[in-house]
Amino acid sequence: MDNRSLMSENLKEEIAKELGVYDQVKKDGGWGNVPSKTCGNIVSKAIEIANRSVENK
């Protein structure tokens, strides 16, 4: 795992489940075959979650 990763594996998995792509990640044994558009959606969702947590403080 890249030490510079800003998103925890757990967060990526949670978002992948929410977006309905987690089964594909598990089937393929990793993130390598996840389309870039889906990865972009995961990042967008993570930003949305982060913004929500900042707004709630």
C-alpha positions as CSV (number, residue, x, y, z in Angstrom):
1,M,0.0,0.0,0.0
2,D,1.2,3.5,-0.8
3,N,2.1,5.4,2.3
4,R,1.0,8.6,0.7
5,S,-2.5,7.3,0.3
6,L,-5.0,9.9,1.6
7,M,-7.9,7.5,1.8
8,S,-8.0,4.5,4.0
9,E,-8.7,1.1,2.5
10,N,-11.8,0.9,4.7
11,L,-13.2,4.2,3.4
12,K,-12.5,3.1,-0.2
13,E,-14.3,-0.2,0.5
14,E,-17.3,1.6,2.1
15,I,-17.7,4.0,-0.8
16,A,-17.3,1.1,-3.3
17,K,-20.1,-0.8,-1.5
18,E,-22.3,2.4,-1.7
19,L,-21.6,2.8,-5.4
20,G,-22.1,-0.9,-6.1
21,V,-18.6,-1.8,-7.3
22,Y,-17.2,-3.5,-4.2
23,D,-18.1,-7.0,-5.5
24,Q,-16.0,-6.3,-8.7
25,V,-13.1,-5.2,-6.6
26,K,-13.2,-8.3,-4.4
27,K,-13.7,-10.6,-7.5
28,D,-10.7,-9.1,-9.2
29,G,-8.6,-9.1,-6.0
30,G,-7.9,-5.4,-6.0
31,W,-8.4,-2.0,-7.5
32,G,-6.4,-2.5,-10.7
33,N,-9.4,-3.3,-13.0
34,V,-11.7,-0.6,-11.6
35,P,-12.5,1.9,-14.4
36,S,-11.0,5.4,-13.9
37,K,-14.5,6.9,-14.0
38,T,-15.5,4.7,-11.1
39,C,-12.3,5.7,-9.2
40,G,-13.2,9.4,-9.9
41,N,-16.7,8.7,-8.4
42,I,-15.1,7.2,-5.3
43,V,-12.9,10.3,-4.9
44,S,-15.8,12.6,-5.4
45,K,-17.8,10.7,-2.8
46,A,-14.9,10.9,-0.3
47,I,-14.7,14.6,-0.8
48,E,-18.4,14.9,-0.2
49,I,-18.1,12.9,3.0
50,A,-15.1,15.1,4.1
51,N,-17.0,18.3,3.4
52,R,-20.0,17.0,5.4
53,S,-17.8,16.2,8.4
54,V,-16.2,19.7,8.3
55,E,-19.6,21.4,8.0
56,N,-20.9,19.4,11.0
57,K,-18.1,20.7,13.3
